[in-house]
Amino acid sequence: MLTGREREVLQLVAEGYSSTRIARRLSISVRTAEAHRANVMRKLRLKNYTALIKYALARGVLPPIEPLPRASARSSAGARCRSSVRLAPPAARQTRERAAPGTSSPRSRSTGSAGPSTPT
């Protein structure tokens, strides 16, 4: 059903190559690479790029990806907490976002002294 060149293009598309990279790799024009991809999709009755990738996975054009090893629930929860980005509560973020330009946020208001505030 597919020509040898169409199979090559299918393999490269499934591996994530762009039309430009396929063209360079096969020493053909970008337009020809795109035509081969379109022909593959037409012959296989695939409507979009995602369907083409699914087809390649189902037919073994691409080897299945092995899942990453799972960490135990106890260790992954600890890792998640240590590596996560901590954000201010939503109310605090909204207050800072609403402050007009040139005004200070609630955190930077001075404590009544004329000089710069220093941590105690």
C-alpha positions as CSV (number, residue, x, y, z in Angstrom):
1,M,0.0,0.0,0.0
2,L,2.7,2.5,1.0
3,T,5.8,3.0,-1.2
4,G,9.3,2.6,0.3
5,R,9.8,6.4,0.5
6,E,6.4,6.9,2.1
7,R,7.4,4.3,4.8
8,E,10.6,6.2,5.4
9,V,8.7,9.5,5.8
10,L,6.2,7.8,8.1
11,Q,9.1,6.5,10.3
12,L,10.8,9.9,10.4
13,V,7.5,11.7,11.2
14,A,6.8,9.2,14.0
15,E,10.3,9.9,15.4
16,G,9.4,13.6,15.6
17,Y,11.2,14.9,12.5
18,S,9.9,18.1,10.9
19,S,9.3,18.3,7.2
20,T,12.5,20.4,6.9
21,R,14.6,17.8,8.7
22,I,13.0,14.9,6.8
23,A,13.8,16.7,3.5
24,R,17.4,17.2,4.6
25,R,17.8,13.6,5.8
26,L,16.3,12.1,2.6
27,S,17.9,14.7,0.2
28,I,14.5,15.8,-1.1
29,S,12.7,19.1,-1.1
30,V,10.5,20.2,1.8
31,R,7.5,20.2,-0.5
32,T,8.2,16.6,-1.6
33,A,8.5,15.5,2.1
34,E,5.2,17.2,2.8
35,A,3.6,15.5,-0.2
36,H,4.8,12.1,0.9
37,R,3.4,12.7,4.4
38,A,0.1,13.9,2.9
39,N,0.0,10.7,0.7
40,V,0.6,8.5,3.7
41,M,-2.2,10.2,5.5
42,R,-4.5,9.9,2.5
43,K,-3.8,6.3,1.8
44,L,-4.2,5.3,5.5
45,R,-7.3,7.5,5.8
46,L,-5.9,9.5,8.7
47,K,-7.3,13.0,9.3
48,N,-4.5,14.6,11.3
49,Y,-1.0,14.4,12.6
50,T,-2.0,12.9,15.9
51,A,-3.8,10.0,14.1
52,L,-0.6,9.4,12.2
53,I,1.5,9.1,15.3
54,K,-1.2,6.8,16.9
55,Y,-1.1,4.7,13.8
56,A,2.7,4.5,13.9
57,L,2.6,3.4,17.6
58,A,-0.1,0.8,17.0
59,R,1.7,-0.7,14.0
60,G,5.1,-0.9,15.7
61,V,6.7,1.8,13.5
62,L,7.8,3.3,16.9
63,P,8.6,1.1,19.8
64,P,6.3,1.7,22.8
65,I,7.7,4.0,25.4
66,E,8.5,2.3,28.7
67,P,6.9,4.1,31.6
68,L,9.2,5.8,34.1
69,P,9.7,3.9,37.3
70,R,7.3,4.9,40.0
71,A,8.7,6.0,43.4
72,S,6.9,4.8,46.5
73,A,4.0,7.0,47.7
74,R,5.9,8.0,50.8
75,S,9.1,9.2,49.0
76,S,7.3,10.8,46.1
77,A,5.1,12.9,48.4
78,G,8.2,14.2,50.2
79,A,9.9,15.0,47.0
80,R,6.9,16.8,45.7
81,C,6.8,19.1,48.7
82,R,10.4,19.9,48.7
83,S,10.6,20.6,45.0
84,S,7.3,22.5,44.5
85,V,7.2,26.2,44.1
86,R,5.4,27.9,47.0
87,L,3.1,30.7,46.0
88,A,1.4,33.2,48.2
89,P,-2.2,32.5,49.0
90,P,-4.6,33.7,46.2
91,A,-5.8,36.7,48.3
92,A,-2.3,38.0,48.8
93,R,-1.4,37.6,45.1
94,Q,-4.6,39.5,44.1
95,T,-3.8,42.4,46.5
96,R,-0.3,42.8,45.0
97,E,-1.6,42.6,41.4
98,R,-4.2,45.3,42.0
99,A,-1.7,47.8,43.5
100,A,-1.4,50.7,41.1
101,P,2.0,51.4,39.6
102,G,4.2,53.4,42.0
103,T,2.3,52.3,45.1
104,S,3.7,49.9,47.5
105,S,2.3,46.5,48.2
106,P,1.1,45.6,51.7
107,R,4.4,44.0,52.6
108,S,6.6,46.9,51.8
109,R,4.7,49.6,53.7
110,S,6.9,51.4,56.1
111,T,6.3,51.0,59.8
112,G,6.2,54.7,60.4
113,S,9.9,55.5,60.4
114,A,11.3,57.9,57.8
115,G,14.4,55.8,57.0
116,P,14.6,52.5,55.3
117,S,13.2,49.6,57.3
118,T,15.7,47.1,58.6
119,P,14.9,43.6,59.6
120,T,15.0,43.0,63.3
